[in-house]
Every structure is written in C-alpha cells, then in structure tokens.
Amino acid sequence: MIQFGNNIITIKDEMYQVVRTFQESQLNNPDYNLLKKYFKCDNVFRNKGIMYFCRHIPCIDYKEIKDDD
C-alpha cells in the first residue's frame, strides 16, 4: 500500500480516495455493506489493524494531442 498526500492510496496500480479510517478494534462485528453505503464508499481495505473505507479513482484512457507544425 502506497500513500500519496493525506487521503490517496495506491493498491496494485489502482488509486483510491480514503474517506474514513478506523482501528480494527473499534469495530465490533460491523456490517461492512451498511458502512460502505453510509460513507459512500465502494471498497474497504485492512492493513496493520486499520480499516480503510475508500472510493476507487477510475483510470482514464487518453490520447495525446500533438501539434503538427
């Protein structure tokens, strides 16, 4: 897991906006689907005892425009 700035992480070449983090010990039998809806997130990751509620940042395809002088 690579962290950029305060709230962007990269996992397997995909970028995610971190919306909320919790210590795993704070959550007792959580309903992850309900929490994802509440935080408007589409992914939950766990790393070193911390739960990351995230939104996927889609990668865009683009074509470079060159000036043909």
C-alpha positions as CSV (number, residue, x, y, z in Angstrom):
1,M,0.0,0.0,0.0
2,I,1.5,3.3,-1.1
3,Q,0.1,6.6,0.4
4,F,0.0,9.8,-1.6
5,G,-0.7,13.0,0.4
6,N,-3.3,12.7,3.1
7,N,-6.1,10.7,1.5
8,I,-5.0,8.9,-1.6
9,I,-3.6,5.4,-1.6
10,T,-2.4,3.0,-4.3
11,I,-3.1,-0.7,-4.3
12,K,-2.0,-2.9,-7.2
13,D,-1.6,0.2,-9.5
14,E,-5.1,1.4,-8.7
15,M,-5.8,4.6,-6.8
16,Y,-8.3,5.1,-4.0
17,Q,-9.5,8.1,-2.0
18,V,-9.5,7.3,1.7
19,V,-12.8,8.6,3.1
20,R,-12.6,7.2,6.7
21,T,-10.2,5.0,8.7
22,F,-10.9,3.0,11.9
23,Q,-8.8,0.9,14.2
24,E,-10.0,-2.6,13.6
25,S,-10.5,-3.0,17.4
26,Q,-13.1,-0.1,17.3
27,L,-15.5,-2.1,15.1
28,N,-17.3,-4.9,16.8
29,N,-19.0,-7.2,14.3
30,P,-19.5,-4.5,11.7
31,D,-21.9,-4.6,8.7
32,Y,-19.4,-3.5,6.0
33,N,-22.0,-3.1,3.4
34,L,-24.0,-0.7,5.6
35,L,-20.9,1.2,6.5
36,K,-19.9,1.5,2.8
37,K,-23.3,2.9,2.0
38,Y,-23.1,5.4,4.9
39,F,-19.6,6.6,3.9
40,K,-20.5,6.4,0.1
41,C,-17.5,4.1,-0.5
42,D,-17.1,1.2,-2.8
43,N,-14.1,-0.6,-1.1
44,V,-12.8,-1.5,2.3
45,F,-9.2,-2.4,2.9
46,R,-7.4,-3.7,6.0
47,N,-3.8,-3.1,6.8
48,K,-1.9,-3.4,10.1
49,G,-5.1,-3.2,12.2
50,I,-6.6,-0.2,10.4
51,M,-9.7,-0.4,8.2
52,Y,-9.7,2.0,5.2
53,F,-13.1,3.0,3.7
54,C,-12.3,4.1,0.2
55,R,-13.6,5.3,-3.2
56,H,-12.0,4.0,-6.3
57,I,-10.5,6.6,-8.6
58,P,-11.0,5.4,-12.1
59,C,-8.1,5.4,-14.5
60,I,-8.8,7.2,-17.8
61,D,-7.6,6.4,-21.2
62,Y,-6.4,9.4,-23.1
63,K,-4.8,10.2,-26.4
64,E,-2.1,12.8,-26.5
65,I,-2.8,15.6,-28.9
66,K,0.3,16.7,-30.8
67,D,0.8,20.0,-32.7
68,D,1.6,19.0,-36.3
69,D,3.5,22.2,-37.4
